Amino acid sequence: FFFQAEDGIRDAQESRGLGDVYKRQLVKLYIKGADSIIRSRLHKRAMHPFLANIDAKLLEFSRQGLRTLLIAMRVIDEGELRNFTTQYLAAQSLPNREEVQKGLVDALEQDLHLLGATAVEDKLQQNVPNTIRDLLRGNIKVWMLTGDKLETAENIAKSCKLIQPDFSILRLSDTVPEILEQSLKAHKEVYDQCVAQKMRKAFLVEADALAIILKNEALIKTFVEIGSGCESVVCCRVSPKQKAEVVRLIKNKMNKITLAIGDGANDVNMIQEAHIGVGLYGNEGMRAVQASDYALTEFQGLWRLVFVHGHWCYKRIADMVLYFFYKNVMYALPTLWYAFISAFNGRSPYDNLYSTFFQILFTAFPVIIRAIYDQDINYKTVIKDQVSGRHKIVDRPLVKDQFPNFYYISQKATIFTWRNLILWMINGIVHGLAIIFISYYALREASLDDSGIGPDMWYWSITIYSCILFAVNLNISVYTDYWNWIVLIGILVSLLPYILWVYLSGLASFFEVYKVAKILFTTPHSYLIVFLLVSMTFAFDYLFRFIGTEFFTSPVDWVKRLIEHRCDANPKFYENMEARNPYHEDVTKINGQWIRSLKLKSHQGKGNKIYPCLLYTSDAADDLLCVDLGGRRIIKKK
């Protein structure tokens, strides 16, 4: 930033430099910024007696994880300042004013004299290390783009668990293109060895080396290959423009979904370039928040945004789309079948307004409400305080700890797949055919009263329409995981207006179903057929869901069982184990007793991987419950 108070000049420049003009008897420019920027702008022929000592101190401070800046000054001639002010204000009307003003500021901030350095401790917010640890557990690649020195960035990355003790660290800081190319090839060989040995990796890159890489396609290819395979990447001393370039590189070359989070004006370019931008409220101003898609008060809020709301949103949208396919297949089948029995006369088996209201009124609310409120799993619960007698919301720590393991559901799109789409369509076809043929043959030779009158086409039409409508609205309850009064009201809001509509449409002569409602409501045939067919489809869906949870159990289903049996109330042991064999017994000591636990393979990958295994005891403390969240089984042992 550069400004002059009396003339109101202010220009947003790179955040790595900050200059103020004070006018007293002399006109002086004071500037602070990153050491690499200030050092390049020092007076070449002047003596800088503090430079050697400051370099040593900067290295010492960086190793301690402190954020460092250099402070410099120059005396400005009043004529030079007047000329600068005139040109700066005149440039505001130019189409390329940003480039012109930046050039003017850069020209003014030259031939500086070094005054000193500052070092401040930038403390991490609460739960930042735990949040980044869980992001890595969720198989999310984390890149840190910072303007700090390499040593400072590395220490901060280690303190926030972005670089963990078992990581193999690759560093790249060469500024000569030929040497940089050789270093990158050497790092590629080390990277391949780490991959072969299944070691986790971190990649540290300085801005000067990054600038050279971004200009060479061959280097970009190698850099992308290394960066995409590392668990974490740290780019240090980067400018706001370079931050945006790195995000663009990940989007275009790696074809990944990106999320950028920052708290200052220097993060705006990066936030706007990413697919999802998150701004943090803080002491750096509101620029990042104003440019973002989501605003958080603390970094730890990213955990809930990604693992809770991200997981819920994917499940809600995927389930909603699949259910739309299901109900539309059921609704369309009678039209297709009726074309065959009516000699393709082009007539629809439904009244026109019935067809219109099916999508926008009679079946819309349950699907929409489920897409807004449904939760397959929640780590929060309500308990009654023994002292005050009031209910309060508390966390289930062990359930909460498993949310990063569930991120693969949205990351790998395991719900909205061709397999599930085909299964849902088959389900809709089976339900639709059952409703069509059973209702048709049940009513074909039926007598509705003592006079022997039989049902006509519109009696059959409203009967199958009612069966489909009740089945669609009631069967959704089988797949609803989270029930509240809003979900119940959504179902009633769809069914009660339909019953009223059937009655009213039978009173108006301009409807094709005129006087059908009177016969429909006074004969037992319609009630019995609707009840039997809707119960049959409901039982079929219930069996379908039961088979899915019992024989194709997912990790979420296991945790639901833990919550159902209140196993998380008395945890005794939790640790991550490495599966060497499909079934391998291990001996663990708990509370002075040796307990055998079972190791099982992970649900998430091929081969042997780290997976969570939970051990709980029952309230009587007689049985040990071993739960493999890899989705295999629950085992009770004495």
Secondary structure by P-SEA (a helix, b strand, c coil): ccccccccccccccccbbbbbbbccbbbbbbbccaaaaaaaccccccccaaaaaaaaaaaaaaabbbbbbbcbbbbbaaaaaaaaaaaaaaccccaaaaaaaaaaaaaacbbbbccbbbbbbccccaaaaaaaaaaaacbbbbbbbcccaaaaaaaaaaacccccccbbbbbbbccaaaaaaaaaaaaaaaaaaaaacccbbbbbcaaaaaaaaacaaaaaaaaaaaaaccbbbbccccaaaaaaaaaaaacccbbbbbbbbccccaaaaaaaccbbbbbbccccccccccccccccccccccccccaaaaaaaaaaaaaaaaaaaaaaaaaaaaaaaaaaacccccccccaaaaaacccccccaaaaaaaccccccccbbbbbcccccbbbbbbaaaaaaacccccccccccccccaaaaaaaaaaaaaaaaaaaaaaaaaacccccccccccccaaaaaaaaaaaaaaaaaaacccccccccaaaaaaaaaacaaaaaaaaaaaacccccccaaaaaaaacaaaaaaaaaaaaaaaaaaaaaaaaaaaccccaaaaaaaaaaacccccccbbbbbbbcccbbbbbbbcccbbbbbbbbbbcccccbbbbbbbbbbcccccbbbbbccccccccccc
